[in-house]
Amino acid sequence: MEMEGKANGPSEGRTGRVDGPTNPMVTPLLNDLYQFTMAYAYWKAGKHNERSVFDLYFRKNPFGGEYTIFAGLEECIRFIANFKLTEDEISFVRDSLAGSCEDGFFDYLRGIDCSDVEVYAISEGSVVFPKVPLLRVEGPIAVVQLLETPFVNLINYASLVATNAARHRFVAGKSKMLLEFGLRRAQGPDGGIGASKYCYMGGFDSTSNVAAGKLFGIPLRGTHSHAFVSSFMSPDEIIEKSLKSVDGSSTCEDFVSLVQTWLSKIQWSKSLRGIFGETNQSELAAFTSYALAFPNNFLALVDTYDVIRSGIPNFCAVALALNDLGYKAVGIRLDSGDLAYLSCEARKFFHTIEKEFGVPGFEKMSITASNDLNEETLDALNKQGHEVNAFGIGTYLVTCYAQAALGCVFKLVEINNQPRIKLSEDVSKVSIPCKKRCYRLYGKEGYPLVDIMTGENEPSPKVGERILCRHPFNESKRAYVVPKQVEELLKCYWPGTSGKQREELPPLKDIRERCIKQLERMRSDHMRRLNPTPYKVSVSAKLYDFIHFLWLNEAPVGELQ
């Protein structure tokens, strides 16, 4: 059965006030201790108000793929919009730090908020790539340092699970319903709530998670479990047997008998004779009882005893009885066995019923499959051929079983207008210095060709103008691009007191729509499961020269003895 949720969005009243984080545990103390020790050391050195610029980005796409979905931005903005340490929190920080910290530092903590911070970000739900900043955070260094851990925490899992959902959607295809059933297997309550939100963003249609439905307006779906089926012993347990017709014009006084009549008709029909014998009567009682409770949303779990010999015939008997009263059953769910084979057999059975008893549309009855599904099983089902309309996916989706974390990092790129670089023997870990602007360049067929980072004061790329795009670290990798469309990626989502125009935080449905549209614009070779083509991320020629100048300047020169 399905329940539509209300559309949601962060409420910003007339005052422009942003709601606090969805999870009340997201406070300034949701942090690593070293952020507070650094804040004290900055304060002690008189550096705490120095203007800093940090980039939040990731180094490698997850799941062996070549794209990522950016998620978690709204929660970051909710966090900084309400950032304030309480007396109780300050007291705990005081007890946690070494006893030598001066009282003045705790007075400083009492006074801080994020009014001097600016956040520029790529729109949530966008397709993003390694090294390109998802967020650029500017502000007093001690305050921005206290945002690092919460921001990385809020974006890491959100982006990972949204990407996982998008990959499942890509393999399943556009026409299939995808239902997120992961709450019971998620990593704790917050993992469950976050998974429901970000799987919906990544392209899933609904969730079984009632709390997420209430919080985020996600459509809800659910039927019944094996326990409901096995809790019945016989049809005699059904006390209230009457059911009104869909238009209320008549009442069937004994719906149980009507179901039994239909079961007998199916059993003795020419086309189905010999396919099954006696079905399980306790299962039939459960289905009948469920149909009496939800005549408009009857969907039955058919694998408790035997799918072909009991579950499907019992379902059809109840569905045909409902049909007599003007109701239309939804379909069946398969939760075990050979899903490809069973779905095809079920479809054949439905086709025979439609033909034999002249019930229009019966053949198109929905078939939902669940049972530890993942990307690989969806791919295998597609190759085998199946008749499944909807997939209920849980464990592998919400736990991101194929990869534990995205690996976002938060690196200082500028302090007091002076660019900074982080060096490493591992080139992939070298940071790209200075405050940057980021653009996506599109080709003549409408696909994105390359993302390019430039210095903040460089002129922006122009449509129809040839631009040299360079790999940040590999001097031989470069290409000229003449873009047909140029999109600036970083927008101001939190201006602090700078007076800049702030981007609105859209409702979740709009973010989901953006995600789906962006994925449709990607070239298919970037999207494929096996050996996808890497998407190009580049820097301007000027920024390339500057990175390598700074690299040589900052790297210590060895001496041979």
C-alpha positions in Angstrom: 0.0 0.0 0.0 1.2 3.5 -0.6 0.8 6.7 1.3 1.8 10.1 -0.2 3.9 12.3 2.1 3.7 16.1 2.3 6.3 18.1 0.3 8.9 19.4 2.6 11.6 22.0 2.8 13.5 23.8 5.5 11.0 26.3 6.8 12.3 29.9 6.5 9.7 32.2 8.0 9.4 35.9 7.4 12.5 36.4 9.6 14.5 34.2 7.2 15.3 32.0 10.1 16.4 28.4 9.2 15.2 25.4 11.2 17.8 23.5 13.3 19.3 20.2 12.2 16.9 17.3 11.7 18.9 15.3 14.3 19.1 17.1 17.7 22.4 15.3 18.3 24.0 17.6 15.6 25.4 20.3 18.0 28.8 22.1 18.2 29.9 19.1 20.3 29.4 16.7 17.5 33.1 17.2 16.9 36.6 15.8 17.3 38.4 17.0 20.4 41.3 18.3 18.3 39.1 20.9 16.7 38.7 22.4 20.2 42.4 22.0 21.1 43.3 23.8 17.8 40.7 26.5 18.5 42.4 27.2 21.8 45.9 27.2 20.3 44.7 29.6 17.6 43.1 31.8 20.3 46.3 31.6 22.5 48.4 32.6 19.5 46.1 35.5 18.6 45.3 33.8 15.3 41.7 32.9 15.9 40.2 35.7 13.8 42.5 35.3 10.8 40.4 35.0 7.6 40.6 31.4 6.3 39.3 29.6 3.3 38.7 25.8 3.4 37.6 23.4 0.6 35.5 20.3 1.4 35.9 17.7 -1.4 36.6 14.0 -2.0 39.4 12.3 -3.8 37.8 9.3 -5.5 34.3 8.3 -6.7 32.7 5.4 -4.7 31.6 1.9 -5.8 34.2 1.7 -8.6 32.1 4.3 -10.5 32.9 7.6 -12.1 30.3 9.9 -10.6 29.0 10.9 -7.1 25.8 12.6 -6.0 26.3 15.5 -3.6 24.0 15.4 -0.6 23.8 16.8 3.0 24.1 20.5 2.2 20.7 21.4 3.7 21.7 19.8 7.1 25.0 21.8 7.0 23.2 25.1 6.5 20.7 24.2 9.3 23.7 23.5 11.5 25.6 26.8 11.0 22.4 28.9 11.0 21.8 27.7 14.6 25.5 27.4 15.7 25.9 28.4 19.4 27.5 26.7 22.3 25.4 26.5 25.5 26.8 27.0 29.0 26.5 23.3 29.6 28.5 22.5 26.4 31.2 25.1 27.3 31.5 23.6 30.8 32.0 20.2 29.2 34.7 21.5 26.8 36.5 23.1 29.8 36.5 19.8 31.7 37.7 18.0 28.6 40.6 20.2 27.7 43.9 20.3 29.7 43.5 22.3 32.9 45.9 25.0 31.7 43.4 26.7 29.3 42.7 30.3 30.2 39.3 31.5 31.2 39.3 34.1 28.4 39.0 31.3 25.8 35.7 30.1 27.3 34.4 33.7 27.2 35.4 33.7 23.5 33.5 30.4 22.9 30.4 32.0 24.5 30.4 34.8 21.9 30.9 32.8 18.7 28.4 32.0 16.0 28.5 31.8 12.2 27.6 35.4 11.3 31.2 35.9 10.0 31.2 32.7 8.0 30.3 32.4 4.3 29.5 29.1 2.6 29.6 28.6 -1.1 28.4 25.2 -2.4 27.4 23.1 -5.4 23.6 22.7 -5.4 22.5 19.6 -3.4 21.5 16.7 -5.7 24.1 17.6 -8.3 26.4 15.1 -10.0 29.9 15.8 -8.7 33.5 14.7 -9.2 36.7 14.3 -7.3 38.9 17.3 -6.3 36.1 19.9 -7.1 35.1 21.6 -3.9 31.6 20.6 -2.8 31.7 23.5 -0.3 34.0 26.4 0.1 33.9 27.8 3.7 35.3 31.2 4.5 35.6 32.7 8.0 37.6 33.2 11.2 39.9 30.2 11.3 39.0 29.0 14.8 35.2 29.0 14.0 35.6 27.4 10.6 37.8 24.7 12.2 34.9 23.9 14.5 32.7 23.3 11.5 35.0 20.7 9.8 34.0 17.5 11.6 30.2 18.2 11.6 30.3 19.2 7.9 32.3 16.1 6.8 30.0 13.9 8.9 26.8 15.4 7.4 28.0 15.1 3.8 30.0 11.9 3.8 27.2 9.3 4.4 24.5 11.4 2.7 26.5 11.6 -0.6 27.6 7.9 -0.4 24.0 6.6 0.1 22.5 9.0 -2.5 25.1 7.7 -5.0 24.4 4.1 -4.1 20.7 4.8 -4.7 21.4 6.4 -8.0 23.5 3.4 -9.1 20.6 1.0 -8.2 18.2 3.2 -10.1 20.5 3.2 -13.2 20.7 -0.6 -13.2 17.0 -1.1 -12.5 15.9 1.3 -15.3 13.6 4.2 -15.3 10.3 2.2 -15.5 10.7 0.1 -12.3 9.5 1.2 -8.9 12.3 1.3 -6.3 11.3 0.9 -2.6 13.7 1.6 0.2 13.2 -1.1 2.9 16.4 -0.6 4.9 15.4 0.8 8.3 15.7 -2.5 10.3 19.3 -3.1 9.0 20.6 0.5 9.0 23.4 1.6 11.2 21.2 2.9 14.1 18.3 5.3 14.0 20.2 8.2 12.3 21.5 5.8 9.6 18.0 4.7 9.0 16.5 8.2 8.8 19.4 9.6 6.7 19.2 6.6 4.3 15.5 7.1 3.6 16.0 10.8 2.9 19.0 10.4 0.6 17.9 7.2 -1.2 14.7 9.2 -2.2 17.0 12.0 -3.4 19.0 9.5 -5.4 16.0 8.3 -7.3 14.1 5.8 -5.1 10.3 6.2 -5.2 9.3 5.5 -1.6 10.3 4.2 1.8 8.9 1.8 4.5 10.3 4.2 7.1 7.3 6.0 8.7 9.4 8.6 10.6 11.2 9.6 7.4 7.8 9.9 5.7 6.7 12.3 8.4 10.0 14.3 8.5 10.7 14.6 4.8 7.4 14.0 3.0 8.6 10.8 1.3 5.8 8.5 0.0 5.4 5.4 2.2 5.0 1.8 1.0 4.5 -1.4 2.9 2.4 -4.6 3.0 2.6 -7.3 5.7 5.3 -9.8 6.8 5.4 -13.6 7.0 4.4 -13.4 10.6 0.9 -12.1 9.6 0.5 -15.0 7.2 1.6 -17.7 9.7 -0.4 -16.1 12.5 -3.6 -17.5 10.9 -4.6 -21.2 11.4 -7.9 -21.4 9.3 -10.6 -19.2 7.7 -12.8 -19.9 10.7 -10.8 -17.2 12.6 -12.3 -14.5 10.4 -15.3 -13.1 12.4 -16.3 -10.0 10.4 -16.9 -11.4 6.9 -18.8 -8.6 5.2 -17.4 -6.2 2.7 -19.1 -3.2 1.1 -18.7 -2.8 -2.7 -16.3 0.0 -3.8 -19.2 2.4 -4.5 -21.0 1.5 -1.3 -24.1 0.4 -3.3 -24.1 -3.2 -2.0 -22.6 -5.5 0.6 -21.2 -8.9 0.3 -22.2 -10.6 3.6 -19.7 -13.5 3.3 -16.6 -12.4 1.6 -14.8 -15.6 2.9 -17.2 -17.8 0.9 -16.8 -15.6 -2.2 -13.0 -16.2 -2.0 -13.5 -19.9 -1.6 -15.8 -20.0 -4.6 -13.2 -18.2 -6.7 -10.4 -20.6 -5.5 -12.5 -23.5 -6.6 -13.2 -21.9 -10.1 -9.5 -21.4 -10.6 -8.7 -24.9 -9.5 -11.1 -26.4 -12.0 -10.5 -24.0 -14.9 -9.3 -25.8 -18.1 -6.1 -23.8 -18.4 -5.0 -24.1 -14.8 -6.1 -27.7 -14.0 -3.2 -29.7 -12.6 -0.9 -26.7 -11.9 -1.8 -26.8 -8.2 -3.8 -28.9 -5.8 -5.0 -28.0 -2.3 -3.6 -24.6 -1.3 -2.6 -23.7 2.2 -5.9 -22.6 4.0 -4.3 -20.7 6.8 -2.5 -18.6 4.1 -5.8 -18.0 2.3 -7.3 -16.9 5.6 -4.5 -14.4 6.1 -4.9 -13.0 2.6 -8.7 -12.7 3.0 -8.3 -11.0 6.3 -5.8 -8.5 4.9 -8.1 -7.8 1.9 -11.0 -7.1 4.3 -8.8 -4.6 6.2 -7.3 -3.0 3.0 -9.6 -3.7 0.0 -8.2 -0.8 -2.0 -4.5 -1.7 -1.3 -4.4 -5.5 -1.3 -0.8 -6.6 -1.9 0.1 -10.1 -0.6 3.4 -11.7 0.4 3.1 -15.1 -1.4 6.2 -17.1 -0.4 5.4 -18.2 3.1 4.5 -21.8 2.1 4.8 -22.3 -1.7 4.7 -19.5 -4.3 3.4 -21.5 -7.3 1.2 -24.1 -5.5 -0.3 -21.9 -2.8 0.6 -18.3 -2.7 -0.3 -17.2 -6.2 -3.6 -19.2 -6.5 -4.7 -17.9 -3.0 -3.8 -14.3 -4.0 -5.8 -14.7 -7.3 -8.8 -16.0 -5.5 -8.9 -13.0 -3.1 -8.1 -10.6 -6.0 -11.0 -11.9 -8.1 -13.4 -11.7 -5.1 -12.3 -8.1 -4.6 -12.8 -7.5 -8.4 -16.5 -8.7 -8.0 -17.0 -5.8 -5.6 -15.3 -3.2 -7.8 -11.9 -3.2 -6.1 -8.6 -3.7 -7.9 -5.9 -5.7 -6.1 -2.3 -4.2 -6.3 -0.3 -7.4 -6.7 2.2 -9.7 -5.0 5.6 -9.6 -3.2 8.2 -12.3 -3.6 10.8 -12.5 -0.9 12.7 -15.7 -1.6 13.6 -18.2 -4.3 14.5 -17.7 -7.9 13.0 -14.3 -8.4 13.4 -14.3 -12.2 11.7 -17.7 -12.7 9.0 -17.1 -10.1 8.1 -13.6 -11.4 7.7 -15.1 -15.0 5.6 -17.9 -13.7 3.4 -15.5 -11.7 2.9 -13.3 -14.8 1.9 -16.3 -16.9 -0.7 -17.3 -14.1 -2.1 -13.7 -14.2 -2.3 -13.8 -18.0 -4.2 -17.1 -17.8 -6.7 -15.6 -15.2 -7.3 -12.6 -17.4 -8.0 -14.7 -20.4 -10.0 -17.4 -18.7 -12.3 -15.2 -16.6 -12.3 -12.0 -18.7 -10.9 -9.7 -16.1 -9.3 -6.7 -17.9 -5.9 -5.7 -16.6 -5.3 -8.7 -14.4 -2.2 -9.7 -16.4 -0.6 -6.4 -15.4 -0.8 -7.1 -11.7 2.2 -5.6 -9.9 5.1 -8.0 -8.9 7.4 -6.7 -6.2 10.7 -8.5 -5.3 12.7 -8.2 -2.2 15.3 -10.4 -0.4 18.8 -8.9 0.0 18.9 -7.3 -3.5 21.8 -5.2 -4.6 23.3 -3.8 -7.8 24.7 -7.2 -8.9 21.4 -9.1 -8.4 19.4 -6.4 -10.3 21.9 -6.7 -13.1 21.7 -10.5 -13.1 17.9 -10.4 -13.1 18.0 -8.1 -16.1 20.2 -10.5 -18.0 18.1 -13.5 -17.1 14.8 -11.8 -18.0 12.1 -11.2 -15.3 8.6 -9.8 -14.8 9.3 -7.7 -11.6 7.7 -4.2 -11.6 9.1 -3.0 -8.2 12.2 -3.8 -6.1 12.3 -3.5 -2.3 15.9 -3.0 -1.4 17.3 -2.8 2.1 20.6 -4.0 3.6 23.0 -3.5 0.7 21.5 -0.1 -0.1 21.4 1.6 3.3 24.6 0.1 4.7 26.5 1.0 1.5 27.9 -2.6 1.8 30.1 -2.2 -1.3 32.0 0.7 0.2 32.2 1.9 3.8 32.8 5.7 3.3 33.2 8.4 0.7 36.3 9.9 2.3 35.5 13.6 2.2 38.3 15.9 3.4 38.4 19.6 4.6 41.6 21.4 3.6 42.9 24.9 4.2 43.5 26.6 0.9 44.0 30.2 1.9 44.7 32.3 5.1 44.8 36.1 5.2 44.6 36.1 1.3 47.8 33.9 1.2 47.3 30.6 -0.7 48.2 27.4 1.2 49.0 23.9 -0.2 49.1 20.5 1.5 51.8 18.3 0.0 52.2 14.6 0.0 54.3 11.9 -1.6 51.0 10.5 -2.8 50.0 13.0 -5.6 46.3 12.3 -5.2 46.6 13.8 -1.7 48.1 17.1 -2.8 45.5 19.9 -2.3 44.7 22.6 -4.9 45.5 25.9 -3.3 43.7 29.3 -3.1 40.1 30.5 -3.3 38.7 29.1 -6.6 35.7 29.3 -8.9 34.4 26.2 -10.5 32.6 25.7 -13.8 31.1 22.9 -15.7 31.6 23.1 -19.5 29.1 21.4 -21.8 29.7 20.2 -25.4 27.5 20.6 -28.5 25.4 17.5 -27.7 24.4 18.9 -24.3 26.6 16.5 -22.2 29.0 17.9 -19.6 32.6 17.6 -21.0 34.8 18.8 -18.1 34.8 20.6 -14.8 37.4 23.4 -14.6 38.7 25.3 -11.5 40.1 28.7 -11.9 41.6 31.3 -9.6 39.0 33.6 -8.0 39.9 36.6 -10.0 40.4 35.0 -13.4 37.8 35.8 -16.1 35.1 33.2 -16.3 35.1 30.8 -19.3 32.8 32.0 -22.1 30.5 30.1 -24.5 32.2 29.7 -27.9 35.7 30.7 -26.5 38.5 28.2 -26.6 39.8 27.3 -23.1 42.9 25.3 -22.2 42.0 22.7 -19.6 44.9 21.1 -17.7 45.1 18.1 -15.4 46.1 19.6 -12.0 49.2 17.4 -11.6 50.0 15.7 -14.9 51.6 18.1 -17.3 51.0 15.9 -20.4 47.2 15.7 -19.9 45.6 18.8 -21.4 42.9 19.7 -23.9 41.3 22.7 -25.5 37.5 23.0 -25.0 35.1 25.3 -26.8 32.0 25.1 -24.5 28.5 25.4 -25.8 27.2 26.1 -22.3 29.1 27.2 -19.1 27.6 26.6 -15.6 29.2 28.1 -12.5 29.0 25.5 -9.8 29.6 27.2 -6.4 26.7 29.4 -5.2 26.3 31.3 -1.9 24.2 29.3 0.5 25.2 31.2 3.7 26.4 34.8 3.3 26.9 35.5 7.0 26.8 39.3 7.3 28.4 39.9 3.9 25.1 41.1 2.4 25.4 38.7 -0.5 22.3 37.1 -2.1 21.6 33.7 -0.5 20.4 30.7 -2.5 17.2 29.3 -1.2 17.1 25.7 0.1 14.7 23.8 -2.1 12.2 21.1 -1.0 13.5 17.5 -1.1 11.3 16.7 -4.2 13.0 19.5 -6.2 16.4 18.2 -5.2 15.4 14.7 -6.3 14.2 16.1 -9.6 17.6 17.9 -10.1 19.5 14.7 -9.3 17.4 12.7 -11.9 17.8 15.4 -14.6 21.5 15.7 -14.0 22.1 12.0 -14.3 20.1 12.0 -17.6 22.5 14.6 -19.0 25.6 12.5 -18.3 27.2 10.6 -21.2 26.4 6.9 -20.9 30.1 5.8 -20.9 30.6 7.7 -17.6 27.6 5.9 -16.1 28.1 2.3 -17.0 28.8 -0.3 -14.3 31.9 -1.9 -15.9 35.0 0.2 -16.8 33.3 3.6 -16.9 35.1 6.4 -18.6 36.6 8.8 -16.1 35.1 12.3 -16.2 37.7 15.1 -16.7 38.4 17.5 -13.8 40.8 20.2 -14.7 42.3 23.6 -13.8 43.0 26.7 -15.9 46.5 27.2 -17.3 47.1 30.0 -14.8 46.0 28.0 -11.8 48.1 25.0 -13.1 51.2 27.2 -13.1 50.4 28.6 -9.7 50.0 25.2 -8.1 53.4 24.0 -9.4 55.1 27.3 -8.4 53.7 26.9 -4.8 54.6 23.2 -4.8 58.2 23.9 -5.6 58.3 26.8 -3.1 56.9 24.8 -0.2 58.6 21.5 -0.7 61.9 21.2 1.2 65.0 20.8 -0.9 66.9 17.6 -0.1 70.7 17.5 0.3 72.8 14.5 -0.8 75.8 13.7 1.5 
